[in-house]
Amino acid sequence: MIVGVGIDVVDVARFLATLERAPRLVEKLFTPAERDVPPSSLAARFAAKEAIAKALGAPGDLQWHDATVHRVTGGPPLVEIVGTVAARAAELGVDRFHLSLSHDAGIASAIAVAERD
């Protein structure tokens, strides 16, 4: 059963300009496992974290580092959750996420579907 769906889009140039002005923001938003990707992929991961939060009802207490988006060669991205994100997912009975990321024409986007049995 689908519990929630979230979507987010990010203007890549604007996102990168923000990171240039505040370079420590990368450490605040992304786990070490997420940081070694091209800039457009960072923007897509930011969109993914926003989409995951929306799929969980967008509670304001979720921590950025409590969701990690992993690359999977030949497959869809994998979402690893801990802490505040895992607690909210458990509260809603969510036991898996489906995630789709894209970046093209200066826009990064993500769709997250939160599901439970």
C-alpha positions as a Markdown table, in Angstrom:
| # | Residue | x | y | z |
|---|---|---|---|---|
| 1 | Met | 0.0 | 0.0 | 0.0 |
| 2 | Ile | 1.3 | 3.5 | -0.9 |
| 3 | Val | 1.6 | 5.7 | 2.2 |
| 4 | Gly | 2.9 | 8.8 | 0.5 |
| 5 | Val | 4.3 | 10.3 | -2.6 |
| 6 | Gly | 6.8 | 13.2 | -2.8 |
| 7 | Ile | 8.3 | 15.1 | -5.7 |
| 8 | Asp | 10.8 | 17.9 | -5.8 |
| 9 | Val | 12.7 | 19.9 | -8.5 |
| 10 | Val | 15.9 | 21.9 | -8.1 |
| 11 | Asp | 17.4 | 24.5 | -10.4 |
| 12 | Val | 20.9 | 23.1 | -10.7 |
| 13 | Ala | 22.6 | 26.5 | -11.4 |
| 14 | Arg | 20.9 | 28.1 | -8.4 |
| 15 | Phe | 21.7 | 25.1 | -6.2 |
| 16 | Leu | 25.4 | 25.2 | -7.2 |
| 17 | Ala | 25.6 | 29.0 | -6.7 |
| 18 | Thr | 24.2 | 28.4 | -3.1 |
| 19 | Leu | 26.9 | 25.8 | -2.5 |
| 20 | Glu | 29.6 | 28.2 | -3.8 |
| 21 | Arg | 28.4 | 30.9 | -1.3 |
| 22 | Ala | 28.2 | 28.4 | 1.5 |
| 23 | Pro | 30.6 | 25.5 | 0.8 |
| 24 | Arg | 30.0 | 23.9 | 4.2 |
| 25 | Leu | 26.4 | 23.3 | 3.2 |
| 26 | Val | 27.5 | 20.1 | 1.4 |
| 27 | Glu | 28.6 | 18.7 | 4.8 |
| 28 | Lys | 25.3 | 19.7 | 6.4 |
| 29 | Leu | 23.1 | 18.3 | 3.6 |
| 30 | Phe | 24.9 | 15.2 | 2.5 |
| 31 | Thr | 26.4 | 12.1 | 4.1 |
| 32 | Pro | 30.0 | 11.2 | 3.2 |
| 33 | Ala | 28.6 | 8.4 | 1.0 |
| 34 | Glu | 26.7 | 10.9 | -1.1 |
| 35 | Arg | 29.3 | 13.6 | -1.6 |
| 36 | Asp | 31.5 | 11.9 | -4.3 |
| 37 | Val | 29.1 | 12.6 | -7.3 |
| 38 | Pro | 29.0 | 15.3 | -10.0 |
| 39 | Pro | 27.3 | 18.6 | -9.0 |
| 40 | Ser | 24.1 | 17.8 | -11.0 |
| 41 | Ser | 23.8 | 14.5 | -9.1 |
| 42 | Leu | 24.2 | 16.4 | -5.8 |
| 43 | Ala | 21.2 | 18.6 | -6.8 |
| 44 | Ala | 19.2 | 15.4 | -7.6 |
| 45 | Arg | 20.1 | 13.9 | -4.2 |
| 46 | Phe | 18.9 | 17.1 | -2.5 |
| 47 | Ala | 15.7 | 16.8 | -4.5 |
| 48 | Ala | 15.4 | 13.2 | -3.4 |
| 49 | Lys | 15.7 | 14.1 | 0.3 |
| 50 | Glu | 13.0 | 16.7 | -0.1 |
| 51 | Ala | 10.8 | 14.2 | -2.0 |
| 52 | Ile | 11.4 | 11.6 | 0.8 |
| 53 | Ala | 10.4 | 14.1 | 3.4 |
| 54 | Lys | 7.2 | 15.0 | 1.5 |
| 55 | Ala | 6.3 | 11.3 | 1.1 |
| 56 | Leu | 6.5 | 11.0 | 4.9 |
| 57 | Gly | 4.2 | 14.0 | 5.4 |
| 58 | Ala | 7.0 | 16.6 | 5.6 |
| 59 | Pro | 7.4 | 16.8 | 9.4 |
| 60 | Gly | 9.8 | 19.6 | 10.3 |
| 61 | Asp | 12.1 | 17.6 | 12.5 |
| 62 | Leu | 13.7 | 15.3 | 9.9 |
| 63 | Gln | 17.5 | 15.5 | 9.8 |
| 64 | Trp | 19.4 | 15.7 | 6.5 |
| 65 | His | 21.9 | 13.0 | 7.4 |
| 66 | Asp | 19.2 | 10.6 | 8.4 |
| 67 | Ala | 18.6 | 9.7 | 4.7 |
| 68 | Thr | 21.3 | 8.6 | 2.3 |
| 69 | Val | 20.7 | 8.1 | -1.4 |
| 70 | His | 23.0 | 5.4 | -2.8 |
| 71 | Arg | 23.9 | 4.7 | -6.4 |
| 72 | Val | 23.2 | 1.2 | -7.6 |
| 73 | Thr | 24.8 | 0.2 | -10.8 |
| 74 | Gly | 22.2 | -1.1 | -13.2 |
| 75 | Gly | 19.3 | -0.4 | -10.8 |
| 76 | Pro | 17.3 | 2.3 | -9.1 |
| 77 | Pro | 18.8 | 4.4 | -6.3 |
| 78 | Leu | 18.7 | 2.9 | -2.9 |
| 79 | Val | 17.5 | 4.9 | 0.2 |
| 80 | Glu | 19.1 | 4.2 | 3.5 |
| 81 | Ile | 17.3 | 5.7 | 6.5 |
| 82 | Val | 18.2 | 6.1 | 10.2 |
| 83 | Gly | 17.3 | 8.3 | 13.1 |
| 84 | Thr | 14.5 | 10.8 | 12.6 |
| 85 | Val | 13.6 | 9.6 | 9.1 |
| 86 | Ala | 13.5 | 5.9 | 10.2 |
| 87 | Ala | 11.4 | 6.9 | 13.2 |
| 88 | Arg | 8.9 | 8.8 | 11.0 |
| 89 | Ala | 8.8 | 5.9 | 8.5 |
| 90 | Ala | 8.2 | 3.4 | 11.3 |
| 91 | Glu | 5.4 | 5.6 | 12.7 |
| 92 | Leu | 3.7 | 5.4 | 9.3 |
| 93 | Gly | 4.5 | 1.7 | 8.8 |
| 94 | Val | 6.7 | 2.5 | 5.8 |
| 95 | Asp | 9.0 | -0.4 | 5.0 |
| 96 | Arg | 10.4 | 0.6 | 1.6 |
| 97 | Phe | 10.9 | 3.5 | -0.7 |
| 98 | His | 10.8 | 3.7 | -4.5 |
| 99 | Leu | 12.9 | 6.5 | -5.8 |
| 100 | Ser | 13.5 | 8.0 | -9.2 |
| 101 | Leu | 16.1 | 10.8 | -9.9 |
| 102 | Ser | 16.7 | 12.8 | -13.1 |
| 103 | His | 18.8 | 15.8 | -14.1 |
| 104 | Asp | 18.6 | 17.4 | -17.5 |
| 105 | Ala | 18.4 | 20.9 | -19.0 |
| 106 | Gly | 19.5 | 22.5 | -15.8 |
| 107 | Ile | 16.8 | 20.9 | -13.6 |
| 108 | Ala | 17.3 | 18.0 | -11.1 |
| 109 | Ser | 14.2 | 16.2 | -10.0 |
| 110 | Ala | 13.2 | 13.3 | -7.8 |
| 111 | Ile | 10.1 | 11.3 | -7.0 |
| 112 | Ala | 9.8 | 9.2 | -3.9 |
| 113 | Val | 7.1 | 6.7 | -3.1 |
| 114 | Ala | 6.8 | 5.5 | 0.5 |
| 115 | Glu | 5.2 | 2.0 | 0.8 |
| 116 | Arg | 4.1 | -0.5 | 3.4 |
| 117 | Asp | 2.9 | -4.1 | 3.1 |
